[in-house]
Amino acid sequence: MHNIKFVVNQTGLSAHVIRAWERRYEALTPDRTQTNRRLYSDEDIEKLLLLKKAVEAGQSIGRIARLSTPELNGMLARLSPEQREQRLETSSATAPADSPLPYSQQLRLAVQSLDAERLEMILRQATIALGAIEVIERLLPPLLEWVGTGWREGEVRVAQEHLATAVVRTYLGRTLDSIKPSAHSPCLVITTPAGQVHELGALMVAVTAASEGWRVLYLGPNLPAEEISSAVRQMGAKGVALSIVYPPDDLRLHSELENLRSGVGEEVAILVGGRGAKGYSETLYRIGATLATDLTATRFELESLRSRANRRLSGVQPK
């Protein structure tokens, strides 16, 4: 039996990814020591290697995690040689496995060369090495900031910006689809308010929320307060998460936020983030909403909120 450090060295997967595949997707059930440390068998390592190959070839971990080792071998045998051998040419010369730096550089090069296939491949490789949450918190925000700034300054062409947006949107959608929280988990409605058409931030929050155990209802961008409130009531949602990117000074949005609070009532939590959210901080404070400054803060708030929601669902009163 082997500890997780040994498994990391043998598979090239990070400890974060191994634990995520075990906890979220039930790919493995390792033994435990008396002190509750994980112990992995040779068969566990073999399955992790097969899962890694399959994900690198484009398979969704959420759909293949529970396959047996023979089933994984059979699936890989049916893939084309090109799919089985997909690798980044620079993988042998990258920085440590938990570093986002080489992936950041490669993502930018893929955008500049208008290589959508390579961009998708790098995101898959980074997800295997770092985990989806690390990709969303450490890789995507600086990439999208670089694309947006470059576009405004004329260093990134419109076609490059569109390609990056399309690929990242597809990546986030697939990642969200691969996470299957319990049907009994509290529901969170995620969207952008009226006039806010940039949805990548909201999609990143959706993936983060699903990974934290929320049952996510993602409604896309640019939704009036009345429609958001209706969805919250229909789903019995415990919270609403909004992304506000641009502009930071839309006078109409203040009334939309106030209408949302009136529509969902005082018991429903409202969490707001995004680059433009600080411009509405006074209104957010007035309606009792929480302002999240970045995705890490958003994840913390979502974890805390879900714990409170689960206590209410189980009838346990918070201390």
Secondary structure in CASP SS format (residue, H / E / C, confidence):
PFRMAT SS
TARGET T0000
AUTHOR 0000-0000-0000
METHOD secondary structure of the structure
MODEL  1
M C 1.00
H E 1.00
N C 1.00
I H 1.00
K H 1.00
F H 1.00
V H 1.00
V H 1.00
N H 1.00
Q H 1.00
T H 1.00
G C 1.00
L C 1.00
S C 1.00
A H 1.00
H H 1.00
V H 1.00
I H 1.00
R H 1.00
A H 1.00
W H 1.00
E H 1.00
R H 1.00
R H 1.00
Y H 1.00
E C 1.00
A C 1.00
L C 1.00
T C 1.00
P C 1.00
D E 1.00
R E 1.00
T C 1.00
Q C 1.00
T C 1.00
N C 1.00
R C 1.00
R E 1.00
L E 1.00
Y E 1.00
S C 1.00
D H 1.00
E H 1.00
D H 1.00
I H 1.00
E H 1.00
K H 1.00
L H 1.00
L H 1.00
L H 1.00
L H 1.00
K H 1.00
K H 1.00
A H 1.00
V H 1.00
E H 1.00
A C 1.00
G C 1.00
Q C 1.00
S C 1.00
I H 1.00
G H 1.00
R H 1.00
I H 1.00
A C 1.00
R C 1.00
L C 1.00
S C 1.00
T H 1.00
P H 1.00
E H 1.00
L H 1.00
N H 1.00
G H 1.00
M H 1.00
L H 1.00
A H 1.00
R H 1.00
L C 1.00
S C 1.00
P H 1.00
E H 1.00
Q H 1.00
R H 1.00
E C 1.00
Q C 1.00
R C 1.00
L C 1.00
E C 1.00
T C 1.00
S H 1.00
S H 1.00
A H 1.00
T C 1.00
A C 1.00
P C 1.00
A C 1.00
D C 1.00
S C 1.00
P C 1.00
L H 1.00
P H 1.00
Y H 1.00
S H 1.00
Q H 1.00
Q H 1.00
L H 1.00
R H 1.00
L H 1.00
A H 1.00
V H 1.00
Q H 1.00
S C 1.00
L C 1.00
D C 1.00
A H 1.00
E H 1.00
R H 1.00
L H 1.00
E H 1.00
M H 1.00
I H 1.00
L H 1.00
R H 1.00
Q H 1.00
A H 1.00
T H 1.00
I H 1.00
A H 1.00
L H 1.00
G C 1.00
A H 1.00
I H 1.00
E H 1.00
V H 1.00
I H 1.00
E H 1.00
R H 1.00
L H 1.00
L H 1.00
P H 1.00
P H 1.00
L H 1.00
L H 1.00
E H 1.00
W H 1.00
V H 1.00
G H 1.00
T H 1.00
G H 1.00
W H 1.00
R H 1.00
E C 1.00
G C 1.00
E C 1.00
V C 1.00
R C 1.00
V H 1.00
A H 1.00
Q H 1.00
E H 1.00
H H 1.00
L H 1.00
A H 1.00
T H 1.00
A H 1.00
V H 1.00
V H 1.00
R H 1.00
T H 1.00
Y H 1.00
L H 1.00
G H 1.00
R H 1.00
T H 1.00
L H 1.00
D H 1.00
S H 1.00
I C 1.00
K C 1.00
P C 1.00
S C 1.00
A C 1.00
H C 1.00
S C 1.00
P C 1.00
C E 1.00
L E 1.00
V E 1.00
I E 1.00
T E 1.00
T C 1.00
P E 1.00
A C 1.00
G C 1.00
Q C 1.00
V C 1.00
H C 1.00
E C 1.00
L H 1.00
G H 1.00
A H 1.00
L H 1.00
M H 1.00
V H 1.00
A H 1.00
V H 1.00
T H 1.00
A H 1.00
A H 1.00
S H 1.00
E C 1.00
G C 1.00
W C 1.00
R E 1.00
V E 1.00
L E 1.00
Y E 1.00
L C 1.00
G C 1.00
P C 1.00
N C 1.00
L E 1.00
P C 1.00
A H 1.00
E H 1.00
E H 1.00
I H 1.00
S H 1.00
S H 1.00
A H 1.00
V H 1.00
R H 1.00
Q H 1.00
M H 1.00
G C 1.00
A C 1.00
K C 1.00
G E 1.00
V E 1.00
A E 1.00
L E 1.00
S E 1.00
I C 1.00
V C 1.00
Y C 1.00
P C 1.00
P C 1.00
D C 1.00
D C 1.00
L H 1.00
R H 1.00
L H 1.00
H H 1.00
S H 1.00
E H 1.00
L H 1.00
E H 1.00
N H 1.00
L H 1.00
R H 1.00
S H 1.00
G H 1.00
V H 1.00
G C 1.00
E C 1.00
E C 1.00
V C 1.00
A E 1.00
I E 1.00
L E 1.00
V E 1.00
G E 1.00
G C 1.00
R C 1.00
G C 1.00
A H 1.00
K H 1.00
G H 1.00
Y H 1.00
S H 1.00
E H 1.00
T H 1.00
L H 1.00
Y H 1.00
R H 1.00
I C 1.00
G C 1.00
A C 1.00
T E 1.00
L E 1.00
A C 1.00
T C 1.00
D C 1.00
L H 1.00
T H 1.00
A H 1.00
T H 1.00
R H 1.00
F H 1.00
E H 1.00
L H 1.00
E H 1.00
S H 1.00
L H 1.00
R H 1.00
S H 1.00
R H 1.00
A H 1.00
N H 1.00
R H 1.00
R H 1.00
L H 1.00
S H 1.00
G C 1.00
V C 1.00
Q C 1.00
P C 1.00
K C 1.00
END
